[in-house]
Amino acid sequence: MINKTHPIAIKLIATALDNTQQLYQLLNEESVLLKTKAQTQTLDVIVQKKNALVSQLNTFTSQVEQLLASEKLSKQDGMIQYFAIAKQANIDTTESLSNWQKLTELSKACRTLNDKNGASIHLLNQHTQRILSILKGKPQTINTYSRNGRAQSNLYSRTLVSV
């Protein structure tokens, strides 16, 4: 059976690697735009492209799960087992295994970069909320803990303009 599935695996992995490389590039572009406070329209385009690639990668994941199921392998560490079985069947796995390793490393890099971008967006959102509160004349509060460990809210800014 692995003789039939391995050519499919080669194509799936190559496509997923290409999509993941594109995703990594978009995440880098997003990171730069977040640092330069670019226009929202540009970020929207990147988000749309990212969503399309993520959808394709989700399809890839489903296809790999089907591939592993056809070989009666588990989802976890299944691809490592898959390559071991292919090697035992005298199938050249040099390209597919190399691409799989690149794909897993690049996926980790994408996750890290996406987490950083998410943190940047969170900070920008907090900053925007503070500015809006100041402009609306609502004082900001900060939640801290007192000596006895109870939560308390303290005002840390005053209204700049009141109408």
Contact map, one row per residue, 1 for C-alpha under 8 A:
1111100000000000000000000000000000000000000000000000000000000000000000100000000000000000000000000000000000000000000000000000000000000000000000000000000000000000000
1111110000000000000000000000000000000000000000000000000000000000000000100000000000001100100000000000000000000000000000000000000000000000000000000000000000000000000
1111111000000000000000000000000000000000000000000000000000000000000000000000000000000100101000000000000000000000000000000000000000000000000000000000000000000000000
1111111100000000000000000000000000000000000000000000000000000000000000000000000000000000000000000000000000000000000000000000000000000000000000000000000000000000000
1111111110000000000000000000000000000000000000000000000000000000001000000000000000000000000000000000000000000000000000000000000000000000000000000000000000000000000
0111111111000000000000000000000000000000000000000000000000000000000000000000000000000100000000000000000000000000000000000000000000000000000000000000000000000000000
0011111111100000000000000000000000000000000000000000000000000000000000000000000000000000000000000000000000000000000000000000000000000000000000000000000000000000000
0001111111110000000000000000000000000000000000000000000000000000000000000000000000000000000000000000000000000000000000000000000000000000000000000000000000000000000
0000111111111000000000000000000000000000000000000000000000000001001000000000000000000000000000010000000000000000000000000000000000000000000000000000000000000000000
0000011111111100000000000000000000000000000000000000000000000000000000000000000000000000000000110000000000000000000000000000000000000000000000000000000000000000000
0000001111111110000000000000000000000000000000000000000000000000000000000000000000000000000000000000000000000000000000000000000000000000000000000000000000000000000
0000000111111111000000000000000000000000000000000000000000010011000000000000000000000000000000000000000000000000000000000000000000000000000000000000000000000000000
0000000011111111100000000000000000000000000000000000000000000000000000000000000000000000000000010011001000000000000000000000000000000000000000000000000000000000000
0000000001111111110000000000000000000000000000000000000000000000000000000000000000000000000000010010000000000000000000000000000000000000000000000000000000000000000
0000000000111111111000000000000000000000000000000000000000000000000000000000000000000000000000000000000000000000000000000000000000000000000000000000000000000000000
0000000000011111111100000000000000000000000000000000000010010000000000000000000000000000000000000000001000000000000000000000000000000000000000000000000000000000000
0000000000001111111110000000000000000000000000000000000000000000000000000000000000000000000000000011011000000000000000000000000000000000000000000000000000000000000
0000000000000111111111000000000000000000000000000000000000000000000000000000000000000000000000000000000000000000000000000000000000000000000000000000000000000000000
0000000000000011111111100000000000000000000000000000100110000000000000000000000000000000000000000000000000000000000000000000000000000000000000000000000000000000000
0000000000000001111111110000000000000000000000000000100010000000000000000000000000000000000000000000001001100100000000000000000000000000000000000000000000000000000
0000000000000000111111111000000000000000000000000000000000000000000000000000000000000000000000000000000001000000000000000000000000000000000000000000000000000000000
0000000000000000011111111100000000000000000000000000100000000000000000000000000000000000000000000000000000000000000000000000000000000000000000000000000000000000000
0000000000000000001111111110000000000000000000000100110000000000000000000000000000000000000000000000000000000100000000000000000000000000000000000000000000000000000
0000000000000000000111111111000000000000000000000000000000000000000000000000000000000000000000000000000001001100100000000000000000000000000000000000000000000000000
0000000000000000000011111111100000000000000000000000000000000000000000000000000000000000000000000000000000000000000000000000000000000000000000000000000000000000000
0000000000000000000001111111110000000000000001001100000000000000000000000000000000000000000000000000000000000000000000000000000000000000000000000000000000000000000
0000000000000000000000111111111000000000000000000100000000000000000000000000000000000000000000000000000000000100110010000000000000000000000000000000000000000000000
0000000000000000000000011111111100000000000000000000000000000000000000000000000000000000000000000000000000000000100000000000000000000000000000000000000000000000000
0000000000000000000000001111111110000000000001000000000000000000000000000000000000000000000000000000000000000000000000000000000000000000000000000000000000000000000
0000000000000000000000000111111111000000001001000000000000000000000000000000000000000000000000000000000000000000000010000000000000000000000000000000000000000000000
0000000000000000000000000011111111100000000000000000000000000000000000000000000000000000000000000000000000000000100010000000000000000000000000000000000000000000000
0000000000000000000000000001111111110000000000000000000000000000000000000000000000000000000000000000000000000000000000000000000000000000000000000000000000000000000
0000000000000000000000000000111111111100001000000000000000000000000000000000000000000000000000000000000000000000000000000000000000000000000000000000000000000000000
0000000000000000000000000000011111111100000000000000000000000000000000000000000000000000000000000000000000000000000010011000000000000000000000000000000000000000000
0000000000000000000000000000001111111100000000000000000000000000000000000000000000000000000000000000000000000000000000000000000000000000000000000000000000000000000
0000000000000000000000000000000111111100000000000000000000000000000000000000000000000000000000000000000000000000000000000000000000000000000000000000000000000000000
0000000000000000000000000000000011111110000000000000000000000000000000000000000000000000000000000000000000000000000000000000000000000000000000000000000000000000000
0000000000000000000000000000000011111111011000000000000000000000000000000000000000000000000000000000000000000000000000000000000000000000000000000000000000000000000
0000000000000000000000000000000000001111111000000000000000000000000000000000000000000000000000000000000000000000000000000000000000000000000000000000000000000000000
0000000000000000000000000000000000000111111100000000000000000000000000000000000000000000000000000000000000000000000000000000000000000000000000000000000000000000000
0000000000000000000000000000000000000011111110000000000000000000000000000000000000000000000000000000000000000000000000000000000000000000000000000000000000000000000
0000000000000000000000000000000000000111111111000000000000000000000000000000000000000000000000000000000000000000000000000000000000000000000000000000000000000000000
0000000000000000000000000000010010000111111111100000000000000000000000000000000000000000000000000000000000000000000000000000000000000000000000000000000000000000000
0000000000000000000000000000000000000001111111110000000000000000000000000000000000000000000000000000000000000000000000000000000000000000000000000000000000000000000
0000000000000000000000000000000000000000111111111000000000000000000000000000000000000000000000000000000000000000000000000000000000000000000000000000000000000000000
0000000000000000000000000100110000000000011111111100000000000000000000000000000000000000000000000000000000000000000000000000000000000000000000000000000000000000000
0000000000000000000000000000000000000000001111111110000000000000000000000000000000000000000000000000000000000000000000000000000000000000000000000000000000000000000
0000000000000000000000000000000000000000000111111111000000000000000000000000000000000000000000000000000000000000000000000000000000000000000000000000000000000000000
0000000000000000000000000100000000000000000011111111100000000000000000000000000000000000000000000000000000000000000000000000000000000000000000000000000000000000000
0000000000000000000000100110000000000000000001111111110000000000000000000000000000000000000000000000000000000000000000000000000000000000000000000000000000000000000
0000000000000000000000000000000000000000000000111111111000000000000000000000000000000000000000000000000000000000000000000000000000000000000000000000000000000000000
0000000000000000000000000000000000000000000000011111111100000000000000000000000000000000000000000000000000000000000000000000000000000000000000000000000000000000000
0000000000000000001101100000000000000000000000001111111110000000000000000000000000000000000000000000000000000000000000000000000000000000000000000000000000000000000
0000000000000000000000100000000000000000000000000111111111000000000000000000000000000000000000000000000000000000000000000000000000000000000000000000000000000000000
0000000000000000000000000000000000000000000000000011111111100000000000000000000000000000000000000000000000000000000000000000000000000000000000000000000000000000000
0000000000000000001000000000000000000000000000000001111111110000000000000000000000000000000000000000000000000000000000000000000000000000000000000000000000000000000
0000000000000001001100000000000000000000000000000000111111111000000000000000000000000000000000000000000000000000000000000000000000000000000000000000000000000000000
0000000000000000000000000000000000000000000000000000011111111100000000000000000000000000000000000000000000000000000000000000000000000000000000000000000000000000000
0000000000000000000000000000000000000000000000000000001111111110000000000000000000000000000000000000000000000000000000000000000000000000000000000000000000000000000
0000000000010001000000000000000000000000000000000000000111111111000000000000000000000000000000000000000000000000000000000000000000000000000000000000000000000000000
0000000000000000000000000000000000000000000000000000000011111111100000000000000000000000000000000000000000000000000000000000000000000000000000000000000000000000000
0000000000000000000000000000000000000000000000000000000001111111110000000000000000000000000000000000000000000000000000000000000000000000000000000000000000000000000
0000000000010000000000000000000000000000000000000000000000111111111000000000000000000000000000000000000000000000000000000000000000000000000000000000000000000000000
0000000010010000000000000000000000000000000000000000000000011111111100000000000000000000000000000000000000000000000000000000000000000000000000000000000000000000000
0000000000000000000000000000000000000000000000000000000000001111111110000010000000000000000000000000000000000000000000000000000000000000000000000000000000000000000
0000000000000000000000000000000000000000000000000000000000000111111111000000000000000000000000000000000000000000000000000000000000000000000000000000000000000000000
0000100010000000000000000000000000000000000000000000000000000011111111100000000000000000000000000000000000000000000000000000000000000000000000000000000000000000000
0000000000000000000000000000000000000000000000000000000000000001111111111110011001000000000000000000000000000000000000000000000000000000000000000000000000000000000
0000000000000000000000000000000000000000000000000000000000000000111111111100000000000000000000000000000000000000000000000000000000000000000000000000000000000000000
0000000000000000000000000000000000000000000000000000000000000000011111111000000000000000000000000000000000000000000000000000000000000000000000000000000000000000000
1100000000000000000000000000000000000000000000000000000000000000001111111000000001000000000000000000000000000000000000000000000000000000000000000000000000000000000
0000000000000000000000000000000000000000000000000000000000000000000111111100000000000000000000000000000000000000000000000000000000000000000000000000000000000000000
0000000000000000000000000000000000000000000000000000000000000000000111111110010011000000000000000000000000000000000000000000000000000000000000000000000000000000000
0000000000000000000000000000000000000000000000000000000000000000000110011111110000000000000000000000000000000000000000000000000000000000000000000000000000000000000
0000000000000000000000000000000000000000000000000000000000000000100100001111111000000000000000000000000000000000000000000000000000000000000000000000000000000000000
0000000000000000000000000000000000000000000000000000000000000000000000000111111000000000000000000000000000000000000000000000000000000000000000000000000000000000000
0000000000000000000000000000000000000000000000000000000000000000000000000111111110000000000000000000000000000000000000000000000000000000000000000000000000000000000
0000000000000000000000000000000000000000000000000000000000000000000100001111111111000000000000000000000000000000000000000000000000000000000000000000000000000000000
0000000000000000000000000000000000000000000000000000000000000000000100000011111111100000000000000000000000000000000000000000000000000000000000000000000000000000000
0000000000000000000000000000000000000000000000000000000000000000000000000000111111110000000000000000000000000000000000000000000000000000000000000000000000000000000
0000000000000000000000000000000000000000000000000000000000000000000000001000111111111000000000000000000000000000000000000000000000000000000000000000000000000000000
0000000000000000000000000000000000000000000000000000000000000000000100101000011111111100000000000000000000000000000000000000000000000000000000000000000000000000000
0000000000000000000000000000000000000000000000000000000000000000000000000000001111111110000010001000000000000000000000000000000000000000000000000000000000000000000
0000000000000000000000000000000000000000000000000000000000000000000000000000000111111111000000000000000000000000000000000000000000000000000000000000000000000000000
0100000000000000000000000000000000000000000000000000000000000000000000000000000011111111100000000000000000000000000000000000000000000000000000000000000000000000000
0110010000000000000000000000000000000000000000000000000000000000000000000000000001111111111110000000000000000000000000000000000000000000000000000000000000000000000
0000000000000000000000000000000000000000000000000000000000000000000000000000000000111111111110000000000000000000000000000000000000000000000000000000000000000000000
0000000000000000000000000000000000000000000000000000000000000000000000000000000000011111111000000000000000000000000000000000000000000000000000000000000000000000000
0110000000000000000000000000000000000000000000000000000000000000000000000000000000001111111000000000000000000000000000000000000000000000000000000000000000000000000
0000000000000000000000000000000000000000000000000000000000000000000000000000000000000111111100000000000000000000000000000000000000000000000000000000000000000000000
0010000000000000000000000000000000000000000000000000000000000000000000000000000000000111111110000000000000000000000000000000000000000000000000000000000000000000000
0000000000000000000000000000000000000000000000000000000000000000000000000000000000000110011111100000000000000000000000000000000000000000000000000000000000000000000
0000000000000000000000000000000000000000000000000000000000000000000000000000000000100110001111111000000000000000000000000000000000000000000000000000000000000000000
0000000000000000000000000000000000000000000000000000000000000000000000000000000000000000000111111100000000000000000000000000000000000000000000000000000000000000000
0000000001000000000000000000000000000000000000000000000000000000000000000000000000000000000111111110000000000000000000000000000000000000000000000000000000000000000
0000000011001100000000000000000000000000000000000000000000000000000000000000000000000000000011111111000000000000000000000000000000000000000000000000000000000000000
0000000000000000000000000000000000000000000000000000000000000000000000000000000000100000000011111111100000000000000000000000000000000000000000000000000000000000000
0000000000000000000000000000000000000000000000000000000000000000000000000000000000000000000001111111110000000000000000000000000000000000000000000000000000000000000
0000000000001100100000000000000000000000000000000000000000000000000000000000000000000000000000111111111000000000000000000000000000000000000000000000000000000000000
0000000000001000100000000000000000000000000000000000000000000000000000000000000000000000000000011111111100000000000000000000000000000000000000000000000000000000000
0000000000000000000000000000000000000000000000000000000000000000000000000000000000000000000000001111111110000000000000000000000000000000000000000000000000000000000
0000000000000000100000000000000000000000000000000000000000000000000000000000000000000000000000000111111111000000000000000000000000000000000000000000000000000000000
0000000000001001100100000000000000000000000000000000000000000000000000000000000000000000000000000011111111100000000000000000000000000000000000000000000000000000000
0000000000000000000000000000000000000000000000000000000000000000000000000000000000000000000000000001111111110000000000000000000000000000000000000000000000000000000
0000000000000000000000000000000000000000000000000000000000000000000000000000000000000000000000000000111111111000000000000000000000000000000000000000000000000000000
0000000000000000000110010000000000000000000000000000000000000000000000000000000000000000000000000000011111111100000000000000000000000000000000000000000000000000000
0000000000000000000100000000000000000000000000000000000000000000000000000000000000000000000000000000001111111110000000000000000000000000000000000000000000000000000
0000000000000000000000000000000000000000000000000000000000000000000000000000000000000000000000000000000111111111000000000000000000000000000000000000000000000000000
0000000000000000000000010000000000000000000000000000000000000000000000000000000000000000000000000000000011111111100000000000000000000000000000000000000000000000000
0000000000000000000100110010000000000000000000000000000000000000000000000000000000000000000000000000000001111111110000000000000000000000000000000000000000000000000
0000000000000000000000000000000000000000000000000000000000000000000000000000000000000000000000000000000000111111111000000000000000000000000000000000000000000000000
0000000000000000000000000000000000000000000000000000000000000000000000000000000000000000000000000000000000011111111100000000000000000000000000000000000000000000000
0000000000000000000000010011001000000000000000000000000000000000000000000000000000000000000000000000000000001111111110000000000000000000000000000000000000000000000
0000000000000000000000000010000000000000000000000000000000000000000000000000000000000000000000000000000000000111111111000000000000000000000000000000000000000000000
0000000000000000000000000000000000000000000000000000000000000000000000000000000000000000000000000000000000000011111111100000000000000000000000000000000000000000000
0000000000000000000000000000000000000000000000000000000000000000000000000000000000000000000000000000000000000001111111110000000000000000000000000000000000000000000
0000000000000000000000000010011001000000000000000000000000000000000000000000000000000000000000000000000000000000111111111000000000000000000000000000000000000000000
0000000000000000000000000000000000000000000000000000000000000000000000000000000000000000000000000000000000000000011111111100000000000000000000000000000000000000000
0000000000000000000000000000000000000000000000000000000000000000000000000000000000000000000000000000000000000000001111111110000000000000000000000000000000000000000
0000000000000000000000000000000001000000000000000000000000000000000000000000000000000000000000000000000000000000000111111111000000000000000000000000000000000000000
0000000000000000000000000000000001000000000000000000000000000000000000000000000000000000000000000000000000000000000011111111100000000000000000000000000000000000000
0000000000000000000000000000000000000000000000000000000000000000000000000000000000000000000000000000000000000000000001111111110000000000000000000000000000000000000
0000000000000000000000000000000000000000000000000000000000000000000000000000000000000000000000000000000000000000000000111111111000000000000000000000000000000000000
0000000000000000000000000000000000000000000000000000000000000000000000000000000000000000000000000000000000000000000000011111111100000000000000000000000000000000000
0000000000000000000000000000000000000000000000000000000000000000000000000000000000000000000000000000000000000000000000001111111110000000000000000000000000000000000
0000000000000000000000000000000000000000000000000000000000000000000000000000000000000000000000000000000000000000000000000111111111000000000000000000000000000000000
0000000000000000000000000000000000000000000000000000000000000000000000000000000000000000000000000000000000000000000000000011111111100000000000000000000000000000000
0000000000000000000000000000000000000000000000000000000000000000000000000000000000000000000000000000000000000000000000000001111111110000000000000000000000000000000
0000000000000000000000000000000000000000000000000000000000000000000000000000000000000000000000000000000000000000000000000000111111111000000000000000000000000000000
0000000000000000000000000000000000000000000000000000000000000000000000000000000000000000000000000000000000000000000000000000011111111100000100000000000000000000000
0000000000000000000000000000000000000000000000000000000000000000000000000000000000000000000000000000000000000000000000000000001111111110000000000000000000000000000
0000000000000000000000000000000000000000000000000000000000000000000000000000000000000000000000000000000000000000000000000000000111111111000000000000000000000000000
0000000000000000000000000000000000000000000000000000000000000000000000000000000000000000000000000000000000000000000000000000000011111111111100000000000000000000000
0000000000000000000000000000000000000000000000000000000000000000000000000000000000000000000000000000000000000000000000000000000001111111111100000000000000000111100
0000000000000000000000000000000000000000000000000000000000000000000000000000000000000000000000000000000000000000000000000000000000111111110000000000000000000011100
0000000000000000000000000000000000000000000000000000000000000000000000000000000000000000000000000000000000000000000000000000000000011111110000000000000000000000000
0000000000000000000000000000000000000000000000000000000000000000000000000000000000000000000000000000000000000000000000000000000000001111111000000000000000000011110
0000000000000000000000000000000000000000000000000000000000000000000000000000000000000000000000000000000000000000000000000000000000001111111100000000000000000010000
0000000000000000000000000000000000000000000000000000000000000000000000000000000000000000000000000000000000000000000000000000000000001100111110000000000000111110000
0000000000000000000000000000000000000000000000000000000000000000000000000000000000000000000000000000000000000000000000000000000001001100011111000000000000111100000
0000000000000000000000000000000000000000000000000000000000000000000000000000000000000000000000000000000000000000000000000000000000000000001111100000000011111000000
0000000000000000000000000000000000000000000000000000000000000000000000000000000000000000000000000000000000000000000000000000000000000000000111110000000011110000000
0000000000000000000000000000000000000000000000000000000000000000000000000000000000000000000000000000000000000000000000000000000000000000000011111000001111000000000
0000000000000000000000000000000000000000000000000000000000000000000000000000000000000000000000000000000000000000000000000000000000000000000001111100001111000000000
0000000000000000000000000000000000000000000000000000000000000000000000000000000000000000000000000000000000000000000000000000000000000000000000111111111100000000000
0000000000000000000000000000000000000000000000000000000000000000000000000000000000000000000000000000000000000000000000000000000000000000000000011111111100000000000
0000000000000000000000000000000000000000000000000000000000000000000000000000000000000000000000000000000000000000000000000000000000000000000000001111110000000000000
0000000000000000000000000000000000000000000000000000000000000000000000000000000000000000000000000000000000000000000000000000000000000000000000001111110000000000000
0000000000000000000000000000000000000000000000000000000000000000000000000000000000000000000000000000000000000000000000000000000000000000000000001111111000000000000
0000000000000000000000000000000000000000000000000000000000000000000000000000000000000000000000000000000000000000000000000000000000000000000000001111111100000000000
0000000000000000000000000000000000000000000000000000000000000000000000000000000000000000000000000000000000000000000000000000000000000000000000111100111110000000000
0000000000000000000000000000000000000000000000000000000000000000000000000000000000000000000000000000000000000000000000000000000000000000000000111100011111000000000
0000000000000000000000000000000000000000000000000000000000000000000000000000000000000000000000000000000000000000000000000000000000000000000011110000001111100000000
0000000000000000000000000000000000000000000000000000000000000000000000000000000000000000000000000000000000000000000000000000000000000000000011110000000111110000000
0000000000000000000000000000000000000000000000000000000000000000000000000000000000000000000000000000000000000000000000000000000000000000001111000000000011111100000
0000000000000000000000000000000000000000000000000000000000000000000000000000000000000000000000000000000000000000000000000000000000000000001111000000000001111100000
0000000000000000000000000000000000000000000000000000000000000000000000000000000000000000000000000000000000000000000000000000000000000000001110000000000000111110000
0000000000000000000000000000000000000000000000000000000000000000000000000000000000000000000000000000000000000000000000000000000000000100001100000000000000111111000
0000000000000000000000000000000000000000000000000000000000000000000000000000000000000000000000000000000000000000000000000000000000000110111000000000000000001111110
0000000000000000000000000000000000000000000000000000000000000000000000000000000000000000000000000000000000000000000000000000000000000110100000000000000000000111110
0000000000000000000000000000000000000000000000000000000000000000000000000000000000000000000000000000000000000000000000000000000000000110100000000000000000000011111
0000000000000000000000000000000000000000000000000000000000000000000000000000000000000000000000000000000000000000000000000000000000000000100000000000000000000011111
0000000000000000000000000000000000000000000000000000000000000000000000000000000000000000000000000000000000000000000000000000000000000000000000000000000000000000111
